[in-house]
């Protein structure tokens, strides 16, 4: 019996990494930019859904070690399994804001954050 896998993310999601081989990759905020489909992933049995992601903050990087090449890559985008990610924002169309037109047309006083 085939079970439909519920994914944590979708293309366009902001997510945080919650699992990784390198501790420096945990807690990274990433944007999901593409689906790479079901693929094998080291240390995970069977096929898992893998996303192509990019780090959301400038100057932040992901670390990937390729044992066959004995190479550590430090990059701003790369593949991550869905099970290693948790969405930061709600699923599409779950969040809907209703604004009062009169209130939304008022001019806000300039300020600094």
VOPAGU-2260 file (C-alpha; in pm, 1 decimal, decimal comma):
REM VOPAGU-2260
SITE   aa  ch    i         X         Y         Z
SITE  UNK   A    0       0,0       0,0       0,0
SITE  UNK   A    1     149,1     338,4    -102,6
SITE  UNK   A    2     113,4     618,2     150,5
SITE  UNK   A    3     100,1     979,4      34,2
SITE  UNK   A    4     380,7    1166,5     203,4
SITE  UNK   A    5     279,8    1499,1     363,3
SITE  UNK   A    6     553,4    1747,5     291,7
SITE  UNK   A    7     674,8    2012,0     535,4
SITE  UNK   A    8     744,4    2266,6     260,1
SITE  UNK   A    9     652,6    2377,4     -90,2
SITE  UNK   A   10     826,3    2591,1    -352,5
SITE  UNK   A   11     846,1    2947,2    -219,4
SITE  UNK   A   12     836,9    2847,5     148,9
SITE  UNK   A   13    1068,0    2995,0     407,7
SITE  UNK   A   14    1195,6    2717,8     630,8
SITE  UNK   A   15    1446,0    2647,6     905,6
SITE  UNK   A   16    1682,9    2352,6     898,5
SITE  UNK   A   17    1621,6    2121,9    1194,8
SITE  UNK   A   18    1853,4    1832,6    1110,1
SITE  UNK   A   19    2189,4    1805,1     935,2
SITE  UNK   A   20    2513,9    1610,6     947,3
SITE  UNK   A   21    2707,2    1932,9    1019,8
SITE  UNK   A   22    2577,4    2124,3    1323,3
SITE  UNK   A   23    2659,0    2452,7    1146,9
SITE  UNK   A   24    2380,3    2378,4     898,5
SITE  UNK   A   25    2115,3    2349,5    1172,1
SITE  UNK   A   26    1905,5    2660,2    1228,7
SITE  UNK   A   27    1968,3    2808,8     885,3
SITE  UNK   A   28    1674,4    2999,5     737,3
SITE  UNK   A   29    1630,6    2896,4     375,1
SITE  UNK   A   30    1391,7    2962,1      87,7
SITE  UNK   A   31    1268,3    2659,8    -107,8
SITE  UNK   A   32    1332,6    2735,7    -474,9
SITE  UNK   A   33    1265,8    2404,7    -651,6
SITE  UNK   A   34    1164,4    2041,8    -604,7
SITE  UNK   A   35    1421,3    1775,9    -688,1
SITE  UNK   A   36    1167,2    1497,5    -630,7
SITE  UNK   A   37    1218,7    1166,9    -451,7
SITE  UNK   A   38    1584,5    1078,3    -409,9
SITE  UNK   A   39    1808,9     866,9    -188,2
SITE  UNK   A   40    1981,8    1062,9      88,2
SITE  UNK   A   41    2279,4     948,0     296,0
SITE  UNK   A   42    2181,8     805,8     636,7
SITE  UNK   A   43    1807,2     793,7     544,8
SITE  UNK   A   44    1644,7     464,4     440,7
SITE  UNK   A   45    1449,3     468,6     115,8
SITE  UNK   A   46    1365,4     765,4    -101,5
SITE  UNK   A   47    1287,2    1109,1      45,6
SITE  UNK   A   48    1158,3    1429,6    -110,2
SITE  UNK   A   49    1449,1    1668,4    -167,3
SITE  UNK   A   50    1423,5    2043,7    -220,9
SITE  UNK   A   51    1668,4    2286,3    -378,4
SITE  UNK   A   52    1703,8    2570,6    -127,7
SITE  UNK   A   53    1896,0    2894,2     -93,4
SITE  UNK   A   54    1997,1    3059,3     233,1
SITE  UNK   A   55    1774,2    3355,2     311,8
SITE  UNK   A   56    2037,9    3578,2     469,5
SITE  UNK   A   57    2338,9    3726,9     298,2
SITE  UNK   A   58    2667,4    3591,8     429,1
SITE  UNK   A   59    2514,8    3264,2     547,9
SITE  UNK   A   60    2618,0    2934,2     388,5
SITE  UNK   A   61    2543,3    2563,0     377,2
SITE  UNK   A   62    2818,4    2301,9     410,3
SITE  UNK   A   63    2817,0    1980,8     203,8
SITE  UNK   A   64    3080,4    1707,4     229,5
SITE  UNK   A   65    3129,5    1479,2     -71,2
SITE  UNK   A   66    3319,0    1169,1      51,6
SITE  UNK   A   67    3388,5    1033,7    -297,6
SITE  UNK   A   68    3576,4    1356,7    -381,5
SITE  UNK   A   69    3704,5    1424,2     -26,9
SITE  UNK   A   70    3568,4    1774,5     -71,6
SITE  UNK   A   71    3379,0    2017,4     152,1
SITE  UNK   A   72    3167,5    2269,3     -40,1
SITE  UNK   A   73    3050,2    2592,8     121,5
SITE  UNK   A   74    2760,5    2726,2     -85,3
SITE  UNK   A   75    2458,5    2955,2     -64,4
SITE  UNK   A   76    2221,2    2702,2    -222,8
SITE  UNK   A   77    2189,3    2326,3    -238,5
SITE  UNK   A   78    1967,7    2021,9    -183,2
SITE  UNK   A   79    1800,5    1943,3     151,3
SITE  UNK   A   80    1551,2    1665,6     232,4
SITE  UNK   A   81    1203,3    1782,3     327,9
SITE  UNK   A   82    1226,1    1593,1     658,9
SITE  UNK   A   83    1521,7    1818,5     758,9
SITE  UNK   A   84    1310,2    2134,2     718,4
SITE  UNK   A   85    1025,9    2301,9     907,5
SITE  UNK   A   86     819,7    2570,8     739,6
SITE  UNK   A   87     830,9    2914,7     898,8
SITE  UNK   A   88     523,9    3057,0     725,3
SITE  UNK   A   89     183,5    2888,5     686,6
SITE  UNK   A   90      80,5    2677,2     390,0
SITE  UNK   A   91     -38,1    2883,6      87,7
SITE  UNK   A   92    -375,8    3046,7     131,5
SITE  UNK   A   93    -399,1    2959,3     502,9
SITE  UNK   A   94    -321,3    3311,5     616,9
SITE  UNK   A   95    -569,9    3572,5     505,0
SITE  UNK   A   96    -577,6    3923,1     646,0
SITE  UNK   A   97    -891,0    4132,5     622,9
SITE  UNK   A   98    -809,5    4501,2     648,3
SITE  UNK   A   99   -1050,4    4781,8     715,0
SITE  UNK   A  100   -1023,1    5005,2     405,8
SITE  UNK   A  101   -1056,0    5327,8     606,6
SITE  UNK   A  102    -778,4    5221,0     845,4
SITE  UNK   A  103    -543,1    5097,0     573,0
SITE  UNK   A  104    -556,1    5429,1     386,1
SITE  UNK   A  105    -417,9    5633,9     676,0
SITE  UNK   A  106     -64,9    5766,4     638,1
SITE  UNK   A  107     183,3    5618,7     882,9
SITE  UNK   A  108     430,6    5838,3    1059,4
SITE  UNK   A  109     787,3    5771,6     937,2
SITE  UNK   A  110     991,1    5571,1    1186,9
SITE  UNK   A  111    1305,4    5364,7    1220,2
SITE  UNK   A  112    1303,1    5000,5    1309,4
